[in-house]
Each structure stands twice: as structure tokens, then as C-alpha cells.
Amino acid sequence: MELVKVSRTDFRFVISNRGSAPATDVNFRIAQDSPDDHLVRNECERKLPFPKLDPGQSFTLIAALH
């Protein structure tokens, strides 16, 4: 996972499969009590768990940074 700046005010978490086998039911979360929780809940509910991520593939989640 990495945090990428797309534009001046647009940031995304990029989750990638760097392995040699497909990853299934991919999930990502930040501890709820963390002060650094920048995930957009409704997007996570819509996209996660990600059904299948083949080697070399990635998907993004919006990062709500202020």
C-alpha cells in the first residue's frame, strides 16, 4: 500500500499485488482509534473486500486528507 498525490487536493491509497499469485478477498483498514484514519468509509464499504487482485494489478481508495 502507498499513498499517492493525484492532484493538489486529491490523494489515493494504492493497494497493489506485488506477489506471483492472485490475491482474493483483499481487505484494507486503519485502526479505528488511529488519529491517521483517512479512509472514506462509504468507498471502503463499496469496494472492500476486493474480490480478486492478479499479480501486478492494483486498485485505489480515496484518502480524505485535510
C-alpha positions as CSV (number, residue, x, y, z in Angstrom):
1,M,0.0,0.0,0.0
2,E,1.2,3.5,-0.8
3,L,-0.4,7.0,-0.5
4,V,-0.2,8.8,-3.8
5,K,-0.9,12.5,-4.5
6,V,-3.1,12.7,-7.7
7,S,-3.6,16.4,-7.7
8,R,-3.2,19.3,-5.3
9,T,-6.1,18.2,-3.1
10,D,-6.7,14.6,-4.3
11,F,-4.9,11.7,-2.6
12,R,-5.4,8.0,-3.0
13,F,-4.3,4.8,-1.3
14,V,-3.0,2.4,-3.9
15,I,-3.2,-1.3,-2.9
16,S,-1.1,-3.5,-5.2
17,N,-0.4,-7.2,-5.6
18,R,3.3,-7.5,-5.9
19,G,3.3,-11.2,-5.4
20,S,3.3,-14.0,-8.0
21,A,-0.2,-15.4,-7.2
22,P,-3.7,-13.8,-7.3
23,A,-4.9,-12.3,-4.0
24,T,-8.6,-12.8,-3.2
25,D,-10.9,-11.0,-0.8
26,V,-8.4,-8.2,-0.3
27,N,-9.2,-6.0,2.6
28,F,-7.6,-2.8,4.0
29,R,-8.2,-0.9,7.1
30,I,-6.7,1.5,9.5
31,A,-7.3,1.1,13.2
32,Q,-10.5,2.9,14.2
33,D,-8.8,4.6,17.1
34,S,-5.9,5.9,15.0
35,P,-5.6,9.6,14.5
36,D,-4.4,8.9,11.0
37,D,-7.6,7.2,9.7
38,H,-8.1,8.9,6.3
39,L,-10.2,6.3,4.6
40,V,-13.6,7.3,3.1
41,R,-16.0,4.8,4.8
42,N,-18.6,4.6,2.0
43,E,-16.0,3.9,-0.6
44,C,-14.5,1.1,1.5
45,E,-17.9,-0.4,2.0
46,R,-18.5,-0.3,-1.7
47,K,-15.1,-1.7,-2.8
48,L,-13.9,-4.0,0.0
49,P,-13.2,-6.8,0.2
50,F,-11.7,-6.5,-3.3
51,P,-12.7,-9.9,-5.0
52,K,-9.5,-10.7,-6.9
53,L,-6.3,-8.9,-7.5
54,D,-4.0,-10.5,-10.0
55,P,-0.2,-10.2,-9.9
56,G,0.8,-6.7,-11.0
57,Q,-2.7,-5.3,-10.6
58,S,-3.8,-2.6,-8.1
59,F,-6.8,-0.6,-7.0
60,T,-7.3,2.7,-5.3
61,L,-9.2,4.1,-2.3
62,I,-9.8,7.8,-1.8
63,A,-7.8,9.3,1.1
64,A,-9.5,12.1,2.9
65,L,-6.6,14.3,4.0
66,H,-7.2,17.8,5.3
